[in-house]
Amino acid sequence: MIHSIIQILIFQILFLAVYDLFLKKETFFGLNRIFLLLTPILGCVLPFVSIGFIQQNIPQEYIVELPAVIIGGNTSDTITSGTSLWLPSFFNFWLMGISVSALFFFWKLYKIVKLRFTGIKQNFQDFKLVILPKTDTAFSFFNTIFLGERISEENKASIIAHEKIHIQQSHSIDLLFFEILRIFFWFNPMVYLFQYRMATLHEYIADAKIAAEKDKKQYYQNLLSEVFQTQKISFINTFFNQSLIKKRISMLQKSKSRKTAQLKYLLLVPTICGMLIYTSCSNDPKPEETQTELQSDSEVMTKINELAEAIMKKGTMTPEEEKALKLLTTEAQPGDKVYTSVQEYLDENKADDEADIPFAVIEKVPAYPGCSGDNEAMKLCMSQKIANFVNANFNIKLGDELNLSGIQRIAVKFKIDKDGNIVDVRARAPKPELEAEAIRVVQKLPQMQPGEQKGKKVGVLYSLPIIFELK
């Protein structure tokens, strides 16, 4: 979840950078409007998109996990993923933020409704005009223009013409779109920046259309002639926003952009392609996938490429790993046999008594002493027994000795060989001492009843996350 949120932020930052660096100063206002509406949504969607053919050519992660073991906390229960520790609290916090944002949104709507009832209403063919007493506010919302009675008659005509452009082009819908995004993504600063860019663009659009019909110099004078109040409502089109006046005049003075400048929008293509390649390469398993102990053969085999890459980074490989990597990196030739899975290739190219079978595809799983029943029952029993064993034997005083706090995550990998022994134990943790302790505890696991594949005893690979909670 956190990884996806970070991806959304990064993608939206990249899109906004493209806009600010290459598009913001162009006069293609219609295209810029589409860009600002489309890219925030793309930024939210792309982290969850994986293209199949890209995945097939990029190594995929292959992790077969036992449920994580919590030690040092208030419980010795197992959980299926480290994210379970923070996800409920984050979810509740997110919902609380949505509630507060929604209340603030309705409060702003209430302010507009209140202004409408307190003002003097006049109906015209294309819009409604509300004259607000004792103020010099000027803004529009949908088909209603709000004008303060203190605004001079000379400026009222310009403002009404300007705000009618906002009404005709439905600019309020754009701003409400971002307001809804702000409710659900209240924690995301990029949504606020996109909304500000859109509000600025709306002013450019209206200014350009009015200036094309009237004298530009006179329009400048109207912009600068008086100091107007600004309603602090994010989804209205405010005419006199003092911080924008300089930018609006600067944009009015710009020459119309050349058509060749539209090629800049093609920058979206490599940007989106790069994001798709990244997401196809780095997409983590979905929570429901990582939380299950049993994965199908197809799920396991589609992730073997990443395992091969990880083995190479380690610098050591078993003969079986070398064969799997060879299959994945060898270009197929006409007449070659087509294997439906890496496992099929391994089964045909090495002796059965040397096979190391992933826990998810083993026909008969290893059994912890005292466990019995079918595969599912023994898997559950194995998980519970290992969790209890680790909790009972892990040196929790190590946290105080190392002056650690918070949550420390330890990733342990090991194999139960064809004799039932625990071998090839490895661990990765923030501290070497935690790695050593995890290896020590796992190596002390009792001898198991080995797993079986095709009637023969085989080695079985395991991955065990350990979560060390420290107060």
Secondary structure, DSSP 8 states (H G I E B T S, - for coil): -HHHHHHHHHHHHHHHHHIIIIITTSS-HHHHHHHHHHHHHHHHHGGG---HHHHHHS---------EEEESSS---EES-GGGGTHHHHHHHHHHHHHHHHHHHHHHHHHHHHHHHHSEEEE-SS-EEEEETT---EEEETTEEEEETTS-HHHHHHHHHHHHHHHHTTHHHHHHHHHHHHHHTTT-HHHHHHHHHHHHHHHHHHHHHHHHHS-HHHHHHHHHSS-------TTSEES--HHHHHHHHHHHHS----GGGGGGGGGHHHHHHHHHHHHHHH----HHHHT-S---HHHHHTTHHHHHHHHHHHT---HHHHHHHHHHHS---TT----S-HHHHHHHHS-GGG-EEETTT-SB--B-TT--SSHHHHHHHHHHHHHHHHHHHS-TTHHHHTT--EEEEEEEEEEE-TTS-EEEEEEE-SSHHHHHHHHHHHHTS---B-EEETTEEEEEEEEEEEEEEE-
